[in-house]
Amino acid sequence: GIVLIVLAIACRIAEAVFYGDVGPDGVLRESWFLPLTFIFLALGLIALAASVVLRRGDG
């Protein structure tokens, strides 16, 4: 879970540094980093929630 959240943060930083602006020709430059940010974040939060639920079941 933590690894996926770290990957989400890395994708967000890459999006902010390399993409997400308007080019000199007036075209918006986007990449796959932004959707990957949300995918990794969602999967990471689901994995962490599942981990918490499974640990409670063991106790």
N, C-alpha and C positions, 0 to 999 in steps of 0.2 A: 504494500500500500504506500509506504513512504517513498519507495523508488518511483512509483508512478507520479506522485505529487511533485517530486524533484524534477522529473521529466517535464511535467506541466509547467513548472516555473522556468525551466530552461527554454522551452518552446515559446513562452511568453516573452522572455528576454530577447530571443532570436527574432521574434516578430517585431518587437519595438526597435531593435537595432537595424535590421536589414530591410524590413518591409513596412507596409501600413501607412504609406504617405502618398501624396499626389506627385506624379512625375512631371518633368518639365513640359511634356506634351498635354497635360491636363488629365491623364488617365490614372485612376486609382490603382496602386500596386498592392496586391494582396498575395498571400502565400498560404500554404497548408499548415503553417505553424499555429495560426489562431484556432482552427478547428481541432487540431491535435491537442492544443492546450486544454480545451474543454473536455475532450475525450479522455485524456490522461487524468485530469482532475476528477472527473466523474468515476472512472474506474478505481482510482486511488481511494476516494472516499467510500465507495462501495466495499472495497477490500478491507479498509480499516473498520468499517461498521461490522462486516462479517466476522472479522477477527475478534472484536469486542463481544459480539453475540456468542461466538463459539467458546470464548474463554469463560463467559458467565455460565454456560451450560456445563463446563467441567467442574466448577466450584461447588 
